[in-house]
Amino acid sequence: MTRTELDLRERRAIEDMLNAKLPVSKIATEIGRHRSSVYREIKRNKFSDEELPHLNGYYGVNAHRCAVLRRARRRKLVQLPELRDAVISRLNEGWSPEQIAERLRFEGQSVTVSH
């Protein structure tokens, strides 16, 4: 089974159904996802503000933006050209991904990669 992330349409549907006070299990059935995925989505991407507590809740657009930003943080080799060049040059020299990751850690680089 392949993992697919929720898209904006599904997040908006979750928001609408939560506003209609439907139970999470019913929401999950409606959008074709497992209920634990919906629970996790709501918990991970709900909006909360201490100064304006009446606005706390799940908003589909806000949840989608948070999820996109979270995924973008994982793309170090795209965002950091120096790191990408170092990894590519070592791969071309015959280093294994494990060797590259450990060497970056050993050298005390501020940004490391996973093999």
C-alpha positions in Angstrom: 0.0 0.0 0.0 1.4 3.4 -1.0 1.3 6.3 1.3 -0.4 9.4 -0.1 -0.6 12.7 1.7 -3.9 14.4 2.1 -4.6 17.1 -0.5 -6.3 20.4 0.0 -9.7 19.1 -1.1 -9.6 16.4 1.6 -8.5 18.9 4.2 -11.3 21.2 3.3 -13.8 18.3 3.6 -12.4 17.5 7.0 -12.9 21.1 8.1 -16.5 21.2 6.8 -17.4 17.9 8.4 -15.8 18.9 11.8 -17.8 22.1 11.6 -20.9 20.0 11.0 -20.0 18.1 14.2 -19.6 14.7 12.5 -17.6 12.1 14.3 -14.0 11.4 13.0 -14.9 7.8 12.1 -17.6 9.1 9.8 -15.3 11.8 8.3 -12.7 9.1 7.6 -15.3 6.9 5.8 -16.5 9.9 3.7 -13.0 10.8 2.4 -11.8 7.2 2.1 -9.1 7.4 4.8 -8.4 5.4 7.9 -9.7 7.1 11.1 -6.3 7.2 12.7 -5.0 9.2 9.7 -7.8 11.8 10.2 -7.1 11.9 13.9 -3.4 12.5 13.3 -4.1 15.1 10.7 -6.4 17.1 13.0 -3.9 16.8 15.9 -0.9 17.8 13.8 -2.4 20.7 11.9 -5.0 22.3 14.1 -4.7 26.0 14.7 -4.3 27.4 18.2 -3.7 30.9 19.5 -3.5 31.8 23.1 -4.5 35.4 22.5 -7.5 34.5 20.4 -8.8 31.2 21.8 -12.2 31.5 20.1 -10.3 31.0 16.7 -8.8 27.7 17.8 -9.7 24.8 15.6 -9.0 22.9 12.3 -8.8 25.0 9.1 -8.2 23.1 5.9 -6.2 25.8 4.1 -4.1 26.5 7.2 -3.5 22.8 7.7 -2.4 22.4 4.1 0.0 25.3 4.4 1.5 23.8 7.5 1.9 20.4 5.9 3.6 21.8 2.8 6.0 23.8 4.9 6.8 20.7 7.0 7.6 18.7 3.8 9.7 21.5 2.4 12.0 21.5 5.5 12.9 17.9 4.7 14.4 18.9 1.3 17.9 19.9 2.4 19.6 19.0 -0.8 17.3 21.1 -2.8 17.5 24.1 -0.5 21.2 24.0 0.2 23.4 24.0 -2.9 26.7 23.7 -1.1 25.5 20.6 0.7 24.1 19.2 -2.5 27.4 19.8 -4.3 29.4 18.1 -1.5 27.1 15.0 -1.6 27.2 14.7 -5.4 30.9 15.1 -5.6 31.5 12.4 -3.0 29.0 10.1 -4.7 30.9 10.6 -8.0 34.1 9.7 -6.1 32.6 6.4 -5.1 31.6 7.1 -1.5 28.5 5.3 -0.2 25.6 7.3 1.2 26.4 6.0 4.7 30.0 7.2 4.4 28.9 10.6 3.3 26.4 11.0 6.1 28.9 9.9 8.8 31.7 12.1 7.4 29.5 15.2 7.5 28.6 14.3 11.1 32.3 13.7 11.9 33.4 17.0 10.4 30.9 18.8 12.6 28.8 20.3 9.8 25.8 22.3 11.0 23.6 20.5 8.5 23.8 16.8 8.0 22.0 14.3 5.8 20.6 10.9 6.3 21.9 8.0 4.2 
